[in-house]
Amino acid sequence: MTPEEPSATDDPKPPAAHPADRPDGLVRYTTVTKMHEPGTPDLTGLLLSTRTLESFLEALARSAMDCALGSDGCGITLQRGRRPLTVASAGKSAERLDERQYGQDDGPCLEALRTGHEVSVTDMSTDDRWDGYPAFAAAEGTYSSYSIPLAQRGDTAGALNLYAPTTRAFTDIDVMALRSLAAEASGAIALAQQMADAHEYAADLKAALDSRRVIDQAIGVVMAQQRCAPQQAFQLLRQASQHRNVKLRDLCEQLIGRFGGTGQAPDLRPRQ
């Protein structure tokens, strides 16, 4: 073997990825075509094009991978009470690497979350931080990562975590695009959460109104059959619900269905 021919076993680590290569062979994911900044998607358009908070976060993770083409995984970590949680991920590597860090309560993802500073790992096989986590990542086929904090109302609420199967996978251009994405994502995630909360409130309100409508109909049936006032009719329904150990709405639905189908008066006497 000549000096110009290095041995294939000299360095088992994968080489640094070319920015144009997709290590996972996936086609680039594009949710919207409008670009807010060069290399980053318009997150307002992304938010409007998705129907749920979960689908928005998953699309955001895929968009982050598009900002760093050498990556093969992205996880979005948010703080839920005292516990970090991967709320969305894309690619094949992020979820198990995030979970490993949560399990040992240490790692680049958690450092970015807790300090509010970016954390770069250029070569997992030579990094000795975080109590053996880099060695685990290298054994899993991940050799570099980049974690960027997500701010919310001045505090760090989460982290955007990119993983790659090659050393030094994240270029300066990648990092600039990821910083821009993270800055916009912080506000977009807060807005998406507010929208999700509003949707849940609207659903709860609709359910309450539907229940009220069913109960009012049942009160009308009891008033007609028992020739009593609304308050007395409601009291009869409530007592029957308690005696039969049935939810008031369910009892009212049964009553309306039975009375509507047979025309017979409902029997609200307590069961023996």
C-alpha positions in Angstrom: 0.0 0.0 0.0 1.5 3.4 -1.0 1.5 6.5 1.3 -1.2 8.0 -1.0 -3.6 5.1 -0.2 -4.9 5.3 3.4 -6.3 2.2 5.0 -10.0 1.8 5.1 -9.7 0.9 8.8 -7.7 4.0 9.8 -10.8 6.0 10.7 -14.1 4.1 11.1 -16.0 7.3 11.6 -18.1 8.6 8.7 -16.7 11.7 7.0 -18.3 15.0 7.2 -21.4 15.3 5.1 -21.6 17.5 2.0 -24.4 20.0 2.6 -26.3 18.8 -0.4 -26.5 15.2 0.7 -29.5 13.7 2.5 -28.0 10.9 4.7 -31.5 9.3 5.0 -32.2 9.4 1.3 -35.5 11.3 2.0 -36.9 13.9 -0.4 -36.9 17.4 1.1 -40.1 18.2 2.9 -41.8 21.4 1.9 -45.0 22.5 3.6 -45.1 26.0 2.2 -43.3 27.6 -0.7 -43.0 31.2 0.7 -39.7 31.8 2.4 -39.6 34.3 5.3 -35.8 34.3 5.4 -33.3 32.7 3.0 -33.3 29.0 3.8 -36.1 29.0 6.4 -39.9 28.5 5.9 -42.6 31.0 6.6 -43.9 29.6 10.0 -47.1 31.7 9.8 -48.0 29.9 6.6 -46.9 26.6 8.2 -49.1 27.2 11.2 -52.1 28.1 9.0 -51.6 25.1 6.8 -51.8 22.5 9.7 -54.8 21.5 11.7 -53.4 20.5 15.1 -50.6 21.5 17.4 -49.0 18.1 16.9 -49.0 18.3 13.1 -47.6 21.8 13.3 -44.7 20.7 15.5 -44.0 17.6 13.3 -43.9 19.9 10.2 -41.6 22.2 12.1 -39.2 19.4 12.9 -39.1 18.4 9.2 -38.5 22.0 8.2 -35.6 22.1 10.6 -34.1 19.1 8.9 -34.4 21.0 5.6 -32.3 23.8 7.1 -29.5 21.3 7.8 -29.3 18.8 5.0 -26.7 16.7 6.7 -29.1 15.8 9.5 -31.0 12.6 9.8 -33.2 13.5 12.8 -34.7 16.4 14.6 -36.5 16.5 18.0 -38.4 19.3 19.6 -38.1 19.3 23.4 -40.5 21.4 25.5 -40.5 21.7 29.3 -43.7 20.3 30.8 -43.8 21.2 34.5 -40.5 19.8 35.8 -40.1 17.2 33.0 -38.7 17.7 29.5 -40.6 15.9 26.7 -40.1 15.4 23.0 -43.3 16.8 21.7 -42.5 16.1 18.0 -39.7 14.5 16.0 -38.7 13.8 12.4 -36.2 11.4 10.9 -34.9 8.2 12.5 -32.5 9.2 15.2 -34.0 11.9 17.4 -36.5 10.1 19.6 -34.1 7.5 21.1 -31.3 10.1 21.6 -33.6 12.5 23.3 -35.0 9.8 25.6 -31.4 8.7 26.5 -30.7 12.2 27.7 -33.9 12.5 29.7 -33.2 9.1 31.3 -29.7 10.2 32.6 -30.9 13.8 33.1 -27.9 15.1 31.1 -26.9 15.8 27.5 -26.6 18.6 24.9 -30.4 18.9 24.5 -30.9 19.4 28.2 -27.9 21.8 28.5 -29.4 24.0 25.8 -32.8 23.9 27.5 -31.4 24.7 31.0 -28.7 27.3 30.1 -30.4 29.0 27.1 -27.2 28.5 25.1 -26.6 26.7 21.8 -24.7 23.4 22.2 -22.7 21.9 19.4 -21.2 18.4 19.3 -18.8 18.0 16.3 -17.6 14.4 17.0 -19.4 12.2 19.4 -16.6 9.6 19.4 -14.1 12.0 21.0 -16.4 14.0 23.2 -16.3 13.2 26.9 -19.1 15.4 28.3 -22.5 14.3 29.7 -21.6 11.1 31.5 -21.1 8.8 28.5 -23.9 10.1 26.3 -21.7 10.8 23.3 -20.4 7.2 23.3 -24.0 6.0 23.3 -24.9 8.3 20.4 -21.8 7.2 18.4 -22.8 3.5 19.0 -26.2 4.4 17.6 -24.7 5.9 14.5 -24.9 9.6 15.4 -21.7 11.5 15.3 -22.7 15.1 15.6 -25.6 17.2 16.9 -26.7 20.8 17.3 -29.2 22.0 20.0 -30.7 25.5 19.9 -32.8 26.8 22.8 -36.4 28.0 22.2 -37.3 31.1 24.2 -40.8 32.1 25.4 -41.6 35.3 27.2 -37.9 35.8 28.0 -37.4 32.3 29.4 -36.1 29.1 27.8 -39.1 26.9 27.2 -37.6 24.2 25.0 -34.9 23.2 22.5 -34.6 22.3 18.8 -32.2 19.3 18.5 -30.6 18.2 15.2 -28.7 15.0 14.8 -26.4 13.7 12.0 -24.6 10.5 11.1 -21.4 12.3 10.2 -18.8 14.3 12.1 -18.9 18.2 11.7 -22.2 17.9 9.8 -23.5 21.4 10.6 -22.1 24.2 8.5 -22.1 27.9 9.3 -25.0 28.3 6.8 -26.9 25.5 8.5 -26.5 27.2 11.9 -27.6 30.6 10.6 -30.8 29.0 9.1 -31.5 27.1 12.3 -31.1 30.2 14.5 -33.6 32.0 12.3 -36.0 29.1 12.4 -35.7 28.8 16.2 -36.3 32.5 16.7 -39.5 32.4 14.7 -40.5 29.0 16.1 -40.6 30.2 19.7 -43.4 32.7 18.9 -45.2 30.2 16.5 -45.2 27.5 19.2 -46.7 29.9 21.7 -49.4 30.9 19.2 -50.1 27.3 18.2 -50.5 26.4 21.9 -53.0 29.3 22.3 -54.9 28.1 19.2 -55.0 24.5 20.6 -56.2 25.8 23.9 -58.9 27.9 22.2 -60.0 24.9 20.1 -60.2 22.7 23.3 -62.2 25.4 25.0 -64.6 25.6 22.1 -65.1 21.9 22.1 -65.8 21.8 25.8 -68.2 24.7 25.4 -70.0 22.9 22.6 -70.3 19.8 24.7 -71.7 21.8 27.6 -74.2 23.5 25.4 -75.2 20.1 23.9 -75.7 18.7 27.4 -77.8 21.7 28.4 -80.0 21.3 25.3 -80.6 17.6 26.1 -81.4 18.4 29.7 -83.8 21.2 28.8 -85.6 18.8 26.4 -85.9 16.2 29.1 -87.3 18.8 31.6 -89.9 19.7 29.0 -91.0 16.1 28.7 -91.2 15.7 32.5 -93.2 18.9 32.8 -95.7 17.8 30.2 -96.2 14.3 31.8 -96.0 15.2 35.5 -97.7 18.6 35.1 -95.1 20.3 37.3 -92.8 23.4 37.2 -89.4 23.4 35.6 -87.6 23.4 38.9 -89.5 20.3 40.1 -89.0 18.5 36.8 -85.2 19.1 37.1 -85.2 17.9 40.7 -87.0 14.7 39.6 -84.4 14.1 36.9 -81.5 14.8 39.3 -82.9 12.4 41.9 -83.5 9.7 39.3 -79.9 10.1 38.1 -78.5 9.7 41.6 -80.7 6.7 42.5 -79.8 4.9 39.3 -76.1 5.9 39.3 -76.4 7.3 35.8 -75.0 10.6 34.5 -77.8 13.2 34.2 -77.2 13.8 30.5 -77.2 10.0 29.8 -80.5 9.7 31.7 -82.0 12.6 29.8 -81.0 11.1 26.5 -82.5 7.7 27.4 -85.7 9.4 28.5 -86.1 11.5 25.3 -85.4 8.5 23.2 -87.9 6.3 25.0 -90.6 8.9 25.2 -90.1 10.0 21.6 -90.3 6.4 20.3 -93.3 5.1 22.3 -95.2 8.2 23.5 -95.4 6.7 26.9 -94.8 8.7 30.0 -91.3 8.3 31.6 -91.0 6.5 34.8 -88.8 8.5 37.2 -89.5 6.4 40.3 -86.3 5.2 42.1 -85.4 1.7 41.3 -85.5 -0.8 44.2 
